[in-house]
Amino acid sequence: MIIAVVTIPLPGPKRDRQAVIDRSVADAPIFQEVPGLRRKYFLNGETGGGGVYEFESRAAAEAWFNADWADWMEGRFGARPSVTIWDNPVVLDNIAGEVRVDGVPTPKPQTDA
């Protein structure tokens, strides 16, 4: 699995929460069509916005985050985004109560209590 973290520097103050929700929900259909994208978390902070993207492969992430994408984002937000792509071999999922390695549930390590 691949995680991409996108940051978009925006002038303050922090964007209104409801405005971010409204725009993110309206934009969600765009991201539902991205090949290989599993999840996207829409972010809002004091210094701008961004997202955390979960892709099934590095190839899918790199296909999405290209120069045309950066130009499109800059046109929408007035600032050029930065992207960092990470390999994500291990996931701790406290909701499901499991640890996954490359998507496969793995026995939990024993702890000394």
C-alpha positions as CSV (number, residue, x, y, z in Angstrom):
1,M,0.0,0.0,0.0
2,I,1.1,3.6,-0.7
3,I,0.3,6.7,1.3
4,A,0.6,10.1,-0.2
5,V,0.5,13.3,1.9
6,V,-0.4,16.5,0.0
7,T,-0.1,19.9,1.6
8,I,-1.4,23.1,0.1
9,P,-0.1,26.3,1.7
10,L,-2.9,28.8,2.1
11,P,-3.0,32.2,3.8
12,G,-4.7,32.3,7.2
13,P,-6.9,32.2,9.0
14,K,-7.9,28.6,9.0
15,R,-10.7,27.8,6.6
16,D,-14.2,27.6,8.0
17,R,-15.0,24.0,9.0
18,Q,-18.4,23.8,7.3
19,A,-17.0,25.4,4.1
20,V,-14.3,22.7,4.0
21,I,-16.9,20.0,4.6
22,D,-19.2,21.3,1.9
23,R,-16.4,21.6,-0.7
24,S,-14.9,18.2,0.2
25,V,-18.3,16.4,-0.1
26,A,-18.9,18.2,-3.4
27,D,-15.4,17.2,-4.7
28,A,-15.7,13.6,-3.5
29,P,-17.0,12.3,-6.9
30,I,-13.8,13.5,-8.6
31,F,-11.7,11.2,-6.3
32,Q,-14.1,8.3,-6.6
33,E,-13.0,7.9,-10.2
34,V,-9.2,7.9,-9.5
35,P,-7.7,4.5,-10.5
36,G,-6.1,2.7,-7.5
37,L,-7.3,5.3,-4.9
38,R,-8.6,3.4,-1.9
39,R,-9.2,6.3,0.5
40,K,-8.7,10.1,0.8
41,Y,-8.7,12.1,4.0
42,F,-9.5,15.8,3.4
43,L,-7.4,18.0,5.8
44,N,-7.8,21.5,7.1
45,G,-5.2,23.3,9.2
46,E,-3.9,26.6,10.4
47,T,-1.4,26.9,7.5
48,G,-3.5,25.4,4.7
49,G,-5.2,22.3,3.5
50,G,-4.3,19.0,1.9
51,G,-5.1,15.4,2.0
52,V,-3.9,11.9,2.9
53,Y,-4.4,9.5,0.1
54,E,-4.2,5.7,0.3
55,F,-3.4,4.0,-3.0
56,E,-3.1,0.4,-3.9
57,S,0.2,0.9,-5.7
58,R,3.0,3.4,-6.3
59,A,2.2,3.4,-10.0
60,A,-1.4,4.5,-9.3
61,A,-0.2,7.3,-7.0
62,E,2.4,8.5,-9.5
63,A,-0.1,8.4,-12.3
64,W,-2.4,10.7,-10.4
65,F,0.2,13.1,-8.9
66,N,1.6,14.4,-12.2
67,A,2.3,17.9,-13.6
68,D,-1.2,18.3,-14.9
69,W,-2.6,17.5,-11.4
70,A,-0.3,20.1,-9.8
71,D,-1.4,22.7,-12.3
72,W,-5.1,21.8,-11.7
73,M,-4.7,22.1,-7.9
74,E,-2.8,25.4,-8.2
75,G,-5.7,26.8,-10.4
76,R,-8.2,25.7,-7.7
77,F,-6.4,26.9,-4.6
78,G,-4.0,29.6,-5.9
79,A,-1.0,27.7,-4.4
80,R,1.1,24.9,-5.7
81,P,0.8,21.7,-3.6
82,S,3.6,19.5,-2.4
83,V,3.3,15.7,-2.4
84,T,5.3,13.1,-0.4
85,I,4.7,9.5,-1.3
86,W,5.4,6.8,1.3
87,D,5.5,3.0,1.2
88,N,3.1,1.7,3.9
89,P,3.8,-2.0,4.5
90,V,2.3,-2.2,8.0
91,V,-1.1,-0.9,9.3
92,L,-2.3,-0.9,12.9
93,D,-6.1,-0.8,12.8
94,N,-7.5,-0.4,16.3
95,I,-11.1,-0.3,15.0
96,A,-10.7,-3.8,13.4
97,G,-8.4,-4.9,16.2
98,E,-5.7,-6.0,13.9
99,V,-2.3,-5.4,12.4
100,R,-1.9,-5.9,8.6
101,V,1.3,-6.5,6.7
102,D,0.9,-5.8,3.0
103,G,-2.9,-6.0,3.6
104,V,-2.9,-9.4,5.3
105,P,-3.9,-9.6,9.0
106,T,-0.9,-10.7,11.1
107,P,-1.0,-12.2,14.6
108,K,-0.6,-9.5,17.2
109,P,2.8,-9.5,19.0
110,Q,2.6,-10.5,22.7
111,T,3.3,-7.8,25.2
112,D,4.8,-8.2,28.6
113,A,2.1,-6.9,31.0
